Amino acid sequence: MFMVIVILFALVQIILMKKFDVHVIDDALDKDSNVAVCRSAVEHEGKWAPPIDDLDIYWFDMDQDHPCKKECMTLLEIGGKHIDISSAIGYETWIRINTRPAGWHCDQDDRLNLTENKTSYPLCSMVYYPYVDEDLKGGKLEFEDGRKFTPKTNRLIVFGPGIRHNVEENYVGDRISLALNPWPRPICQELCFRPKYNESQKRRLEQQKQEMANK
């Protein structure tokens, strides 16, 4: 009986360790690639493509081109050395420039959650910091198990699916973060609410026509 308890305890510890699987990789990109991400983030204000709908989700297939495709693929390759993402067919990504999420959350398929009240997680989550002030005060990436990680220029943090996380409030200084979530299915092609998608696409096309007419 004692051995059964010991084995069960060990299994629980393994499960917990896997759940809170967090990896920190410093100097993730070479200097030129790091500068390229910073420049692109500022020039495009983090918008490398039109969002797929009003949820502002940016989705790219693995072979789809965008201003920082090479750098994103390199980061995904690095992350894949720590967490298996071999089944990924694409990824969602977004950039935050001196902003933070609304609060504690898990990265998930927000559309599926909003429309069908179902939960689905990416293969993992990645946060890359292309630029952070050396004297940044606060703004740490924090996890529900109590661990906190300080943002640092050219630092990549990779963690497993379904882990609640947050960014400390009221930080002082400049920071840019790039989020990458690889998925084994095309979350942005499912279009769980087609009417809203059609409406947003129609507005976007009208805006593009107006912009072209004003040139």
DRENDRENSE-939813 format. One record per residue: residue in three letters; x negated, y negated, z of N, C-alpha, C in turn. Coordinates in Angstrom, 2 decimals, padded with zeros to 5 digits. Each point is the difference from the previous one (the first is absolute). Example, Ala and Ser with C-alpha at 12.3 -4.5 7.8 and 13.67 -1.06 7.14 Angstrom:
<pts>
   rest        nu        nv        nw       cau       cav       caw        cu        cv        cw
    Ala   -013.19    005.69    007.80    000.89   -001.19    000.00   -000.90   -001.20    000.00
    Ser    000.35   -001.05   -000.72   -000.82   -001.19    000.06    000.77   -001.09    000.73
</pts>
This chain:
<pts>
   rest        nu        nv        nw       cau       cav       caw        cu        cv        cw
    Met   -000.83    001.21    000.00    000.83   -001.21    000.00   -000.86   -001.26    000.00
    Phe   -001.07    000.06    000.81   -000.91   -001.15    000.08   -000.60   -000.29   -001.36
    Met   -000.41    001.07   -000.72   -000.62   -000.19   -001.32    001.01   -000.59   -000.99
    Val    001.25    000.40    000.10    001.04   -000.55   -000.88    000.13   -001.50    000.22
    Ile    000.00   -000.41    001.27    000.10   -001.42    000.32   -001.20   -000.77   -000.55
    Val   -001.19    000.59    000.15   -001.22   -000.64   -000.50    000.07   -000.18   -001.52
    Ile    000.45    001.06   -000.68    000.09   -000.06   -001.47    001.03   -001.05   -000.43
    Leu    001.16   -000.02    000.68    001.03   -000.99   -000.34   -000.50   -001.42    000.24
    Phe   -000.72   -000.19    001.10   -000.56   -001.31    000.30   -000.99   -000.42   -001.09
    Ala   -000.83    000.93   -000.43   -000.98   -000.29   -001.05    000.69   -000.36   -001.31
    Leu    001.09    000.71   -000.32    000.75   -000.29   -001.23    000.62   -001.38    000.05
    Val    000.53   -000.36    001.16    000.59   -001.34    000.16   -001.06   -001.07   -000.21
    Gln   -001.19    000.23    000.57   -001.08   -000.97   -000.16   -000.40   -000.14   -001.45
    Ile   -000.04    001.10   -000.72   -000.36   -000.03   -001.43    001.04   -000.79   -000.78
    Ile    001.27    000.25    000.31    001.09   -000.71   -000.69   -000.08   -001.50    000.26
    Leu   -000.24   -000.36    001.28   -000.10   -001.41    000.34   -001.19   -000.66   -000.67
    Met   -001.13    000.72   -000.04   -001.19   -000.54   -000.65    000.25   -000.22   -001.49
    Lys    000.72    000.93   -000.60    000.29   -000.12   -001.43    000.95   -001.16   -000.24
    Lys    001.01   -000.14    000.88    000.97   -001.09   -000.16   -000.69   -001.35    000.09
    Phe   -000.90   -000.14    000.95   -000.67   -001.28    000.18   -001.38    000.01   -000.68
    Asp   -000.01    000.60   -001.17   -001.23    000.11   -000.78   -000.34   -001.36   -000.60
    Val   -000.99   -000.69    000.54   -000.39   -001.32   -000.47   -001.49    000.01   -000.32
    His   -000.35   -000.50   -001.19   -001.39   -000.03   -000.43   -000.39   -001.44   -000.37
    Val   -001.17   -000.42    000.45   -000.50   -001.33   -000.28   -001.26    000.11   -000.85
    Ile    000.02   -000.64   -001.16   -001.14    000.05   -000.92   -000.48   -001.42   -000.25
    Asp   -001.18   -000.33    000.46   -000.57   -001.32   -000.23   -000.80   -000.03   -001.30
    Asp   -000.15   -001.21   -000.56   -000.70   -000.17   -001.28    000.58    000.94   -001.05
    Ala    001.33   -000.01   -000.09    000.69    000.96   -000.87   -000.31   -000.22   -001.48
    Leu   -000.05   -001.24   -000.43   -000.26   -000.32   -001.40   -001.35   -000.68   -000.16
    Asp   -000.57    000.08   -001.19   -001.22   -000.75   -000.25    000.33   -001.48   -000.07
    Lys   -001.00   -000.83    000.03    000.20   -001.45    000.11    000.84   -000.54   -001.14
    Asp   -000.29    000.40   -001.23    000.73   -000.52   -001.16    001.48    000.39    000.06
    Ser    000.27    001.23    000.40    001.39    000.45    000.09    000.74   -000.72    001.11
    Asn   -000.68   -000.22    001.11    000.61   -000.74    001.11    000.36   -001.42   -000.42
    Val   -000.91   -000.65   -000.70    000.24   -001.37   -000.48    001.14    000.00   -001.01
    Ala    000.08    001.04   -000.85    001.06    000.08   -001.00    001.38    000.08    000.65
    Val    000.12    000.76    001.08    001.28    000.10    000.70    000.36   -001.33    000.62
    Cys   -000.95   -000.66    000.63    000.26   -001.31    000.60    000.47   -001.00   -001.04
    Arg   -000.72   -000.06   -001.11    000.33   -000.97   -001.06    001.38    000.28   -000.57
    Ser    000.27    001.26   -000.27    001.29    000.37   -000.59    001.14   -000.27    000.97
    Ala   -000.22    000.28    001.28    001.04   -000.23    001.01    000.38   -001.47    000.05
    Val   -000.99   -000.87   -000.05    000.26   -001.44    000.08    000.60   -000.52   -001.30
    Glu   -000.56    000.41   -001.13    000.48   -000.50   -001.29    001.43    000.43   -000.28
    His    000.33    001.24    000.34    001.34    000.52   -000.29    000.93   -000.07    001.21
    Glu   -000.52   -000.54    001.12    000.77   -000.07    001.23    000.56    001.36    000.40
    Gly   -000.75    001.04   -000.28    000.39    001.35    000.39    001.04    000.63   -000.90
    Lys    000.37   -000.68   -001.09    001.05    000.52   -000.88   -000.63    000.43   -001.32
    Trp   -000.37    001.28   -000.09   -000.68    000.51   -001.18    000.97    000.42   -001.09
    Ala    001.29    000.03    000.32    001.03    000.38   -000.97    001.33   -000.47    000.55
    Pro    001.04   -000.09   -000.85    001.32   -000.32    000.55    000.44    001.10    000.95
    Pro    000.57   -000.36    001.14    000.49    001.04    000.92    001.10    000.81   -000.67
    Ile    000.09    001.27    000.37    000.95    000.88   -000.67    001.45   -000.41    000.28
    Asp    000.24   -000.65    001.14    001.33   -000.51    000.32   -000.12   -001.02    001.11
    Asp    001.11   -000.39    000.58   -000.01   -001.08    000.98   -000.65    000.39    001.33
    Leu   -000.38    001.25    000.16   -000.74    000.39    001.19   -001.48   -000.35   -000.12
    Asp   -000.39   -000.54   -001.16   -001.39   -000.40   -000.24   -000.97    001.16    000.18
    Ile    000.34    001.15   -000.53   -000.88    001.15    000.01   -000.81    000.01   -001.30
    Tyr   -001.30    000.13    000.12   -000.88    000.04   -001.17   -000.48    001.43   -000.18
    Trp    000.45    000.62   -001.06   -000.31    001.40   -000.25   -000.87    000.14   -001.25
    Phe   -001.02    000.87    000.07   -000.84    000.29   -001.15   -000.21    001.49   -000.12
    Asp    000.18    000.54   -001.22   -000.42    001.36   -000.27   -001.52    000.05    000.07
    Met   -000.55    001.18    000.17   -001.45    000.13    000.15   -000.77   -000.55   -001.21
    Asp    000.59    000.11   -001.18   -000.70   -000.46   -001.20    000.46   -001.37   -000.47
    Gln    000.84   -000.66    000.80    000.54   -001.29   -000.40   -000.98   -001.12    000.31
    Asp   -000.13   -000.92   -000.94   -000.99   -001.07    000.13    000.56   -001.18    000.80
    His   -000.87   -000.66    000.73    000.32   -001.27    000.67   -001.32   -000.65    000.38
    Pro    000.01   -001.26    000.45   -001.26   -000.73    000.20   -001.01    000.67    000.91
    Cys    000.43    000.84    000.94   -000.95    000.64    000.92    000.12    001.52   -000.03
    Lys    000.32    000.54   -001.15    000.17    001.45   -000.10   -001.27    000.74    000.41
    Lys   -001.15   -000.43   -000.54   -001.26    000.71    000.29   -000.28    000.02    001.49
    Glu    000.18   -001.12    000.66   -000.28   -000.09    001.43    001.00    000.84    000.81
    Cys    001.28   -000.03   -000.42    001.00    000.81    000.71   -000.29    001.48   -000.14
    Met   -000.40    000.42   -001.20   -000.30    001.41   -000.21   -001.21    000.43    000.83
    Thr   -000.97   -000.89    000.14   -001.17    000.30    000.84    000.42    000.17    001.46
    Leu    000.86   -000.90    000.49    000.48    000.09    001.37    000.80    001.28    000.22
    Leu    000.84    000.35   -000.98    000.77    001.23    000.11   -000.92    001.22    000.03
    Glu   -001.06   -000.05   -000.79   -000.96    001.11    000.00   -000.68    000.13    001.36
    Ile   -000.36   -001.13    000.58   -000.63    000.03    001.32    000.98    000.53    001.05
    Gly    001.23   -000.50   -000.04    001.00    000.47    000.96    000.28    001.48   -000.15
    Gly   -000.05    000.48   -001.25    000.26    001.41   -000.27   -001.05    000.94    000.56
    Lys   -001.13   -000.54    000.39   -001.03    000.82    000.63    000.34    000.29    001.47
    His    000.94   -000.74    000.54    000.37    000.15    001.40    001.39    000.60    000.19
    Ile    000.91   -000.31   -000.92    001.35    000.55    000.03    000.35    000.47   -001.40
    Asp    000.56    001.17   -000.11    000.29    000.58   -001.31    001.09   -000.79   -000.73
    Ile   -000.35   -000.62   -001.12    000.98   -000.71   -000.82   -000.02    000.54   -001.42
    Ser   -000.45    001.25   -000.15   -000.17    000.58   -001.33    001.32    000.10   -000.77
    Ser    001.13   -000.01    000.70    001.30    000.10   -000.68    000.56   -001.36   -000.42
    Ala   -000.75   -001.07    000.27    000.49   -001.35   -000.33    000.12   -000.19   -001.50
    Ile    001.12   -000.60   -000.41    000.19   -000.34   -001.42    000.01   -001.51   -000.20
    Gly   -000.01   -000.75    001.10    000.01   -001.45   -000.08   -000.10   -000.58    001.40
    Tyr    000.05   -001.31    000.08   -000.15   -000.65    001.30    000.74   -001.35    000.00
    Glu    000.46   -000.36    001.18    000.54   -001.35    000.19   -001.09   -000.83    000.67
    Thr    000.01   -001.28   -000.27   -001.03   -000.86    000.56    000.54   -001.41    000.18
    Trp   -000.54   -000.69    000.99    000.33   -001.40    000.19   -001.14   -000.67    000.73
    Ile   -000.05   -001.30   -000.09   -001.06   -000.78    000.62    000.61   -001.01    000.96
    Arg   -000.63   -000.15    001.15    000.40   -001.02    000.96   -001.15   -000.99    000.16
    Ile    000.31   -001.26   -000.23   -000.98   -001.06    000.19    000.46   -000.85    001.19
    Asn   -000.64    000.21    001.12    000.34   -000.71    001.25    001.46    000.19    000.41
    Thr    000.52    001.19   -000.26    001.33    000.35    000.48   -000.09    001.36    000.68
    Arg    001.09    000.39    000.65    000.03    001.27    000.72    001.40    000.60   -000.14
    Pro    000.14    001.32    000.23    001.33    000.60   -000.05    000.89   -000.53    001.12
    Ala    001.29    000.24   -000.13    000.96   -000.54    000.97   -000.15    000.62    001.38
    Gly   -000.55    001.21    000.07   -000.14    000.66    001.30   -000.41    001.45   -000.18
    Trp    000.21    000.79    001.04   -000.37    001.40   -000.04    000.80    000.73   -001.08
    His   -000.68    000.86   -000.76    000.66    000.68   -001.11   -000.83    001.19   -000.46
    Cys    000.62    000.86   -000.77   -000.68    001.06   -000.75    000.14   -000.32   -001.48
    Asp   -001.05    000.19   -000.77    000.11   -000.13   -001.44    000.89    001.12   -000.51
    Gln    001.01   -000.35   -000.79    000.93    001.00   -000.49    000.63   -000.48   -001.30
    Asp    000.86    000.81   -000.58    000.77   -000.37   -001.18    001.16   -000.87    000.49
    Asp   -000.21   -001.32    000.00    001.01   -000.91    000.54    001.31    000.07   -000.78
    Arg   -000.09    000.18   -001.29    001.21    000.07   -000.82    000.85    001.20    000.40
    Leu   -000.65    001.14    000.13    000.72    001.22    000.39    000.61   -000.15    001.38
    Asn   -000.73   -000.65    000.89    000.50   -000.21    001.36    001.20   -000.94    000.01
    Leu   -000.06   -001.05   -000.80    001.09   -000.98   -000.02    001.25    000.53   -000.66
    Thr   -000.16    000.81   -001.04    001.16    000.42   -000.78    000.58    001.34    000.44
    Glu   -000.83    000.90    000.52    000.48    001.32    000.37   -000.31    000.36    001.45
    Asn   -000.61   -000.94    000.72   -000.34    000.22    001.41   -000.86    001.25    000.18
    Lys   -000.91    000.21   -000.94   -000.93    001.12    000.07   -001.43   -000.53    000.18
    Thr   -000.82    000.81    000.63   -001.38   -000.40    000.25   -000.96    000.84   -000.83
    Ser   -000.89   -000.67   -000.69   -001.02    000.68   -000.79   -001.29   -000.80    000.06
    Tyr   -001.11    000.67    000.33   -001.27   -000.69    000.21   -000.97    000.25   -001.16
    Pro   -000.92   -000.94   -000.24   -001.06    000.23   -000.99   -000.97    001.05    000.51
    Leu   -000.91    000.42   -000.86   -000.99    001.01    000.39   -000.91   -000.53    001.10
    Cys   -000.26   -001.28   -000.02   -000.75   -000.67    001.06    000.16   -001.50   -000.22
    Ser   -000.54   -000.77    000.90   -000.02   -001.46   -000.15   -001.44   -000.47    000.07
    Met   -000.30   -001.01   -000.81   -001.34   -000.57   -000.01    000.10   -001.51    000.11
    Val   -000.86   -000.59    000.81   -000.10   -001.45    000.12   -001.44   -000.39   -000.26
    Tyr   -000.19   -000.83   -001.02   -001.35   -000.47   -000.34   -000.06   -001.50    000.23
    Tyr   -001.10   -000.46    000.61   -000.18   -001.42    000.27   -001.09   -000.56   -000.91
    Pro    000.39   -000.62   -001.12   -001.02   -000.57   -000.89   -000.69   -001.22    000.60
    Tyr    000.74   -000.72    000.86   -000.62   -001.15    000.67    000.62   -000.23    001.37
    Val   -000.86   -000.24    000.98    000.44   -000.35    001.36   -001.02   -001.00    000.56
    Asp    000.50   -001.10    000.57   -000.90   -000.94    000.67   -000.81    000.72    001.06
    Glu   -001.28   -000.32    000.07   -000.85    000.64    001.01    000.44   -000.34    001.42
    Asp    000.60   -001.18    000.16    000.43   -000.42    001.35    001.51    000.13    000.17
    Leu    000.62    000.93   -000.75    001.44    000.23    000.14    000.33    000.37    001.45
    Lys    001.06   -000.63    000.51    000.45    000.29    001.35    001.32    000.77   -000.08
    Gly    000.02    001.23    000.53    001.20    000.82   -000.04    000.22    000.62   -001.36
    Gly    001.26    000.34   -000.30    000.32    000.57   -001.30   -000.43    001.44   -000.17
    Lys   -000.19    000.73    001.11   -000.44    001.39   -000.09    001.13    000.89   -000.51
    Leu   -000.37    001.05   -000.71    000.95    001.03   -000.40    000.17    000.94    001.18
    Glu    001.23    000.13    000.49    000.23    000.78    001.21    000.94    001.17   -000.27
    Phe   -000.22    001.10    000.73    000.79    001.21   -000.16    000.71    000.34    001.31
    Glu    001.07    000.79   -000.11    000.84    000.27    001.16   -000.70    000.83    001.06
    Asp   -001.15    000.61   -000.33   -000.72    000.74    001.03   -000.94   -000.89    000.80
    Gly    000.04   -001.32   -000.30   -000.79   -000.95    000.78   -001.28   -000.46   -000.66
    Arg   -000.42    000.67   -001.05   -001.24   -000.41   -000.65    000.21   -001.26   -000.83
    Lys   -001.04   -000.84   -000.04    000.00   -001.22   -000.80   -001.29   -000.08   -000.79
    Phe    000.12   -000.49   -001.25   -001.16   -000.08   -000.87   -000.13   -001.43   -000.53
    Thr   -001.20   -000.52    000.12   -000.26   -001.39   -000.38   -000.17   -000.12   -001.51
    Pro    000.71   -000.94   -000.65   -000.23   -000.24   -001.42   -001.43   -000.46   -000.25
    Lys   -000.57    000.44   -001.08   -001.37   -000.34   -000.33   -000.15    000.03   -001.52
    Thr   -000.69   -000.99   -000.54   -000.18   -000.05   -001.45   -000.56    001.31   -000.54
    Asn    000.64    000.53   -001.05   -000.40    001.23   -000.68    000.20    001.25    000.85
    Arg    000.93   -000.08    000.93    000.34    001.17    000.83    001.27    000.65   -000.53
    Leu    000.00    001.32   -000.08    001.17    000.77   -000.41    000.45    000.85    001.18
    Ile    001.29   -000.03    000.29    000.58    000.83    001.05    001.04    000.92   -000.64
    Val   -000.17    001.29    000.22    000.89    001.01   -000.59    000.67    000.77    001.13
    Phe    001.32    000.15   -000.09    000.69    000.76    001.05    001.14    000.81   -000.58
    Gly    000.38    001.02    000.74    000.97    000.97   -000.47    001.41   -000.54   -000.09
    Pro    000.90    000.75   -000.62    001.39   -000.44   -000.21    000.80   -000.02    001.30
    Gly    000.97   -000.91    000.05    000.93   -000.04    001.13   -000.57   -000.57    001.27
    Ile   -001.12   -000.72   -000.08   -000.60   -000.58    001.20    000.47   -001.45    000.15
    Arg    000.63   -000.29    001.11    000.44   -001.38    000.25   -001.21   -000.90    000.26
    His    000.04   -001.17   -000.62   -001.11   -000.92    000.14    000.50   -001.44   -000.08
    Asn   -000.89   -000.92    000.32    000.38   -001.40    000.05   -001.27   -000.84   -000.09
    Val    000.18   -001.30   -000.15   -001.12   -000.94    000.03    000.25   -000.98    001.14
    Glu   -001.02   -000.23    000.81    000.13   -000.91    001.13    000.52   -001.37   -000.44
    Glu    000.86   -000.57    000.80    000.56   -001.31   -000.31   -000.99   -001.12    000.35
    Asn    000.29   -001.18   -000.57   -000.69   -001.24    000.38   -001.51    000.09   -000.16
    Tyr   -000.45    000.60   -001.10   -001.44    000.02   -000.23   -000.43   -001.34   -000.61
    Val   -001.28   -000.31    000.15   -000.54   -001.27   -000.48   -001.15    000.30   -000.96
    Gly    000.11   -000.53   -001.22   -001.03    000.22   -001.01    000.60    000.55   -001.28
    Asp   -000.84    000.12   -001.01    000.44    000.50   -001.30   -000.28    001.49   -000.13
    Arg    000.97    000.70   -000.58   -000.17    001.42   -000.27    000.84    000.39   -001.21
    Ile   -000.57    000.84   -000.83    000.72    000.57   -001.14    000.02    001.51    000.18
    Ser    001.16    000.60   -000.15    000.10    001.45    000.09    000.70    000.56   -001.22
    Leu   -000.46    001.14   -000.44    000.58    000.71   -001.13    000.50    001.35    000.49
    Ala    001.29    000.26   -000.17    000.58    001.28    000.40    000.13    000.91   -001.21
    Leu   -000.30    001.27    000.20    000.13    001.02   -001.06    000.69    001.23    000.59
    Asn    001.10    000.41   -000.60    000.71    001.19    000.44    000.18    000.95   -001.18
    Pro   -000.76    001.09   -000.05    000.17    000.98   -001.10    001.21    000.89    000.24
    Trp    000.71    000.32   -001.07    001.22    000.81    000.09   -000.04    001.18   -000.97
    Pro    000.62    001.12    000.39    000.06    001.16   -000.91    001.20   -000.07   -000.95
    Arg    000.78   -001.07    000.11    001.18   -000.17   -000.85    000.16   -001.48   -000.31
    Pro    000.64   -000.32   -001.11    000.12   -001.40   -000.43    001.12   -000.73    000.74
    Ile   -000.29   -000.55    001.16    001.04   -000.60    000.83    000.73   -001.14   -000.71
    Cys   -000.67   -000.69   -000.88    000.61   -001.18   -000.61    000.72    000.32   -001.31
    Gln    000.02    001.24   -000.42    000.76    000.35   -001.19    001.31    000.68    000.37
    Glu    000.19    000.32    001.29    001.23    000.67    000.39    001.20   -000.95   -000.06
    Leu   -000.25   -001.29    000.29    001.03   -001.03   -000.12    001.31    000.43    000.64
    Cys   -000.05    000.16    001.31    001.17    000.48    000.73    001.17   -000.97   -000.10
    Phe   -000.29   -001.26   -000.21    001.13   -000.92   -000.19   -000.19   -000.72   -001.34
    Arg    000.45    000.64   -001.04   -000.14   -000.49   -001.37    000.60   -001.41   -000.20
    Pro    001.19   -000.33    000.53    000.56   -001.33   -000.24   -000.93   -001.13    000.46
    Lys   -000.56    000.14    001.21   -000.88   -001.04    000.49   -001.25   -000.09   -000.86
    Tyr   -000.51    001.14   -000.44   -001.17    000.00   -000.86    000.31   -000.72   -001.31
    Asn    001.13    000.32   -000.60    000.37   -000.63   -001.27    000.15   -001.51    000.16
    Glu    000.60   -000.43    001.11    000.16   -001.42    000.25   -001.35   -000.71    000.14
    Ser   -000.89    000.61    000.76   -001.31   -000.62    000.21   -000.80   -000.04   -001.30
    Gln    000.10    001.07   -000.80   -000.70    000.02   -001.28    000.57   -001.05   -000.95
    Lys    001.30   -000.18    000.00    000.63   -001.00   -000.86   -000.47   -001.40    000.37
    Arg   -000.06   -000.29    001.32   -000.47   -001.30    000.45   -001.45   -000.21   -000.39
    Arg   -000.79    001.06    000.12   -001.42   -000.12   -000.32   -000.21   -000.27   -001.48
    Leu    000.76    000.66   -000.85   -000.10   -000.23   -001.44    000.42   -001.42   -000.36
    Glu    001.04   -000.50    000.65    000.44   -001.37   -000.24   -001.07   -001.00    000.43
    Gln   -000.66    000.27    001.12   -001.08   -000.87    000.46   -001.16    000.00   -000.97
    Gln   -000.33    001.20   -000.52   -001.10    000.09   -000.96    000.32   -000.76   -001.27
    Lys    001.24    000.11   -000.48    000.42   -000.74   -001.21   -000.08   -001.50    000.25
    Gln    000.41   -000.44    001.19   -000.04   -001.42    000.31   -001.44   -000.48    000.07
    Glu   -000.87    000.80    000.58   -001.42   -000.38    000.08   -000.61   -000.12   -001.38
    Met    000.35    000.93   -000.89   -000.53   -000.05   -001.37    000.55   -001.22   -000.73
    Ala    001.27   -000.33    000.25    000.60   -001.16   -000.67   -000.63   -001.31    000.47
    Asn   -000.48   -000.01    001.25   -000.60   -001.22    000.54   -001.44   -000.20   -000.42
    Lys   -000.60    001.04   -000.58   -001.42   -000.13   -000.41   -000.11   -000.82   -001.28
</pts>
